[in-house]
Each structure stands twice: as C-alpha cells, then as structure tokens.
Amino acid sequence: MFIPNAFSEISVGPDGKPNLNGVWQVMNRANFNLEAHSASAAMQLVEGPIVPLPHPDILALGAVGSVPAGLGVVEGGEIPYKKSALKIRNQNKENWLDKDPEIKCYLPGVPRATYLPYAFQIFQSTEAVFFAYEYAGATRNIFLQDPGEAPVDSWMGQSWGYWEDETFIIKTSGFNGQTWLDRSGNFHSDKLKVTEKYKLINDQVMEYEATLEDEETYTRPWTMKMNLYKKAGKDAQLQQFKCVEFVEELLYGEWRAK
C-alpha cells in the first residue's frame, strides 16, 4: 500500500495507490511538433516569391492557421528516425492537409491522445483503470494483468498497466500504424510499442513519460516527457467533442447527392 509523505500533498486513491482520478490536460505545443520549433506561418507551406507562404487552403485563416513556437518534449531533442522513415516524415509534413489523421477526426492513438489540446479523464478504482478523452470520444480500458498479444490491431492499441512503487506504468501495443504523433508528420509503424509512466508530483500536477519502440521506424527507443495539469472547480469535467460529424463533408462531400 502507498503511504504518502506528510509533505507530499498526494492523496490516496480507492486502491491504496496515489490518486490519479480527475480531469487532466497538457499546457504545451507538443501536438504541433514534438520537437523544438520556431513559430511559423502555417503547418503546411508552399514556395513564395521571397519566403515560404501558407498553403492556399490555410491562407485565409491568418494567425489562426499559424504555428506557435514550442520548446519540445523529446529527450535528446530529435526523434531518432531511420533514413527511410525520415523521408516519410518530411513528406507527411509537406502534405499535412491531406494526411494528418487529426484533420479527419480519426482516433488519435497513443501517446498523442495525451497531449492533444483537449482534456481527458482518468477513472481509477480497486478493480479497473479507464481513460476517457474529449477528442473523438476516444477511450482506453487499461487491463490490470497482461492479456497477451492484441487479438486485432487498432487505432488506440491494447493497454495493460501495473504499479511500480508510486508510478503507474502502461504498456500499449497492437496498433494499426495509421496514427501520427503530431501535426508535423511524426509517425510510427504498426510495430510500435509504447511504455507510459504516470507519477504525481502533487495532487494537481503529474509527470508523464512515454517511451516509444519501433524497429521499423526508429534507430533506437526514445522518450518524451511533459507535465499534466489537473482541472479544478467547474472546469473539472469533460466536454463532448465527437468530431466525426464535423468532417463528413470533407470526407464524403464529393459523393453527396446534388
């Protein structure tokens, strides 16, 4: 059983472990680009007379379509891509409007679901741990014993978790390889394995760490780190953002009856 230090300001959950229950959200720019980046005019640029310009489909958005600077969350600064995979990442970035699954409201995958600019809620009990995300109504049921290999590949993969001292560790695999890691085209294959670590700093702040292994895409495992912040008061609730209906025209409009 977890016994909190009197000065730790960490409450105990119903299972006797640190209490992860609550609505959490990041305060970073990881969804724009996991790596450190400067502000730019748009996610997708085209050649201009002097400097690159926003893609014509983004131009009218002005500052709303621009990219804010970010410090980056990748240990070591850069994702260790294989040369062939780096070419794919760059092609993804050059064709962001057509390729980013977020634009089409596909399920975000892991770990991207964590640092999208939307809240998510952790439900922790003596018998189960469950994650609910605002974006696309995504969910994760965390098995508390290793269920073995996933029976089928999926967008969110199959997750199982266990406690190691005061840290909750989740291992996820069984991905379909179709999700991205951010809006800059960073990606993975269906061989991805993710190990996440959730550790409370206090009742309002949690350390989050995710290590990604994918022998088809990266030269070695690599890790991202960031803080998660707990919402309080009336803000401590999820809103509905089931965005599928918002992209029906984008995906199927060309087949709409005239």
Secondary structure, 3 states (H helix, E strand, C coil): CCCCCCCCCCCECCCCCECCCEEEECCCCCCCCCCCECCECCCCEECCCCCCEECHHHHCCHHHHCECCECCCECCCCCCECHHHHHHHHHHHHCHHHHCCCCCCCCCCCCHHHHCCCCEEEEECCCCEEEEECECCCEEEEECCCCCCCCCCECCCEEEEEEECCEEEEEEECECCCCECCCCCCECCCCCEEEEEEEECCCCEEEEEEEEECCCCECCCEEEEEEEEECCHHHCCCCCECHHHHHHHHHHHHHCCC
